[in-house]
């Protein structure tokens, strides 16, 4: 196991920040430096899906660079370079380093995918993949969760919530017309309140799905007027009335103008 001091991590990050580009435009061929927002950025290790065991959460601090590599008919493709992060583990800090790829776009709804090849605690390099999932935050912000084994049973998950350093420009992609605003509490035992916003009237569907994409519970659907504050409570039950198993699920908000999603953890 490789350990480094917080001073060494801070010095490395400071050097990266001072040498990185200072452009205030969204990611392009010159590269844009991102910082991890902590929380929710974290390394999570434990049981996901139907399996039962504790999930350890280690908040991560760090940065990476996003560099545009190509544009195809559906996606903008980026290289993720110099991913450098750390988390506290007892008397010192543990370094996480690596690189990967990121793409954003889609034919109907705005989708994203990030992959990272990471070295953690001196172990062999592990490949983390989010899969192709709905965008979690208006680009150029990045909000995505990646796993080694598809969020199934014993797994390692990296939560990447990041913002460009110094970027204040309007994102090059339109923000969703509606979005999930909160899921509280999360994780939860008996029930959790899911809130969303719809700036304009429209049809929508709000569902709970498992990590395999199978629908667990339909919470709301149909036409709704615009509102800044709509919410519904999920009591943890499936559509058939049975209690859903403890594990990780997705809250999906879907409509004709896009979709949004949040990862949610149901406890016993």
N, C-alpha and C positions, 0 to 999 in steps of 0.2 A: 504494500500500500504506500503510495507516494503522498507525502504531506508537505505543504508549503505554508509559510507564515502569511498572515493577513497583510503585513507590510510588503512582502514580495508580490502578492496579488495586486495590491493597490498600486505599486510602482509599475507593474506591467500594464495595467489598465490605463494609468495616467500617460504612459509613453504612447500607447495606442491612440488615445484620445488626442494627444498633442500632435501626432503625426498624421492623423486621418484627415480626409477632406472636410472643408468647412462649408460646402455648398448647402444652400437652403432649399434646393429643389428635390423632388422625389427621386428615388433611386434611378441612376442612369449608368452609362458606361464608365463614368469616372468613379462610381461607387459612392454610397452613402453610409455613414456610420450610425449604427443603432445602439441604444442602451436598453438593457433588460429592466422592465418595471417590476420591482420587488416589494410586496407580493403583487401579482400572483405567480410570477416566474418561479419555477421550482423543479426539483427532481423528486419524483414520487416512486417509491419501491414497495411492492406488496401485492396483494391479491385484487384482481379486477374481474368484472363480469360475474359469473355464478359462483366463483370460489370464495372461500371465507378465510381471511387472515388479515391482520392489521396492515394498513398502508402507512409507511413512514414518509413524511414530507420534509424536504430540505429546501428552504428558500434559496434561490440562486441570484448572484449578482454578477454582472458582466456586460459584454458588448460583442457585436459582430458587424461585419460589413456586407452590404447587399449591392451586387453589381449586375446590371442588366447585360445579358449575354445574347438574347435573340428575341424576336417577336414573330409568332406564327399566327395563323388565322384565328385561333382561339385563346392563346395564352401569351403573356409576357413571361419570359424565363429569366431567372436570376441565379447567380452563383452566391452562395453564402460562404464568406471567407473570414478567417481569423475569429472563429467563434471561441471566445475565452470567457469562462465563467468560473465561479467558485461557490462552495457552500461550507458552512461550519460543521465540523464533525469532531466534537470533543476539544482537545487542547489546541488544535490548529485548523487550517482550512484545506479543503480538497479541491484540486483544480479539475476543470472540465474543459477540454480543448478539442477542436475539430473543424470540419467544414461540411458543406452540403449544397443543396439546391432548393430553390423556391419558385413556384409558378402561380400565377393568378390570372383569372379570366373565366371563360365559359361561353356556351352557346345561348343559354337561357338565363340561369341564375349565376351570380358571381361565386366562383369556387376557388379554392386554393389547395396547394399541397407543398409541404416542406419535408425534406429528408436531411438527416444529419448523421455523419459518421463521427462518433465521439469517443475519446479516451477519458475514462473516469477512474480515478484512484489507481492508475497504473495497470488496470486490467486490459485485456485485449479489446481492440476497437469494436464498438457495437453500432449497428445500423438502426437508427430511429426513423420511423415513417409515420406521417399523419394520415396517409391516404388522401384521396380527393374529397374534401369536405367544404361546406359553406364557409364563406369569409366571416371571421369573428369580429372584425373591427374595420372601419373604413380605411382603405389603403391611402397613405403609405404606412399607417400603423399595422402591426402584425400581431395576431392573437391566434395561436394554434397549439395543439397538443400532439406530441409524437410518442410512439411506443415502439418497443422492440418486437413484441409478439402480438400486435393487434389488439391490445387492451384485454387480453384473455388470460385469466387465472394469474399465476405468478409472473409479474411483468415489471418492467422499468418504463417510466413515462417522464418525458421532459416537457414542461409547460413553458412555451416561449411567448411572452407578452412584451412587446418591444415598440419603442418609438424612435423615429429618426432624431438625431441630435441637431437641434436648431431649425428643424423643418416647420414652417408655418404656412406653406402654400396650400392651395386647394388641391385635394387629392385628384389624380388623373382619372379615377373611377368614381361614378356617382355613388353617394351614400345610399343605403337601403331606404326604401320608402317607409318601412316599418322594421322594428327590431325588438328583441328581448332586452329588457332593461335590468332585471334582477331575478335571482332565484335564491330565496332565503327561507329557512336556513339551508346550507349546503356544505357538508353532508347533513342528512336529516334522518330522524327516526319515524315519528308518527305522521308527519305531513310537512309540505313545503309550499310556499306561495310563489307562483311564477307570474311575473309582471311583464307587460310589453306595451309598446306605443305604436299608434297608427296615425301619422300626421294627416292622412286623408281617408275618407270612407272607402271600404273595399272588402272583398272576400278573403278569407284566411282559413288556415287549419293549424291547430296547435296539438301536437302529439308527443308521446313518450315512445322512444324506440330503444331497443337493446343494441349492443355493440355489433351485432350481426345485421342491423338494419331492419329487424322485424318489429312491427308495431306492437307496443305493449298496452298503451292506453290513449284513446282520443279524448282530449280534455275540452276542446272547443272547436267549432267550425261554423262556417256560414258567412253572412254579410254582417259588417259592424260599422257603426259610425266612427268618425275620427275621434280620438281621445288621447290625452296625454298620460292617462293612467288607467290601464285595464289589467285585471289580474284574475287568477283562478288558483285554487288550491288542489294539489295532487296529494291524495291520501295514501299513496303507495300501492294502490290496488291496480290490477289488470282490468281489461275490458270485461272479462268474464266474472269479475267480483272477487277473484282470489288475490291474496297478497303477493305482490311481485317479490322475487328473491332479492336478497341483499346484493349489491354490486353497483357497477357503473352504467349509466344510461345517458342518452342524449335527449334534450328537450328541443324539438323542432318546431319552428314557426315558419309556415310556408304560405305564399300567396302568389298572385300572377306577376308581381314585380320583383320577386326575389325570395330569399329565405334567410333565416338566422338560426343559430343553434347554441346551446350551452351544455357542457358536460355536468352531470349531476351524480352524486353518490348517495345511494340508499343504504342505510345501516340496518342492522337487525333490530 
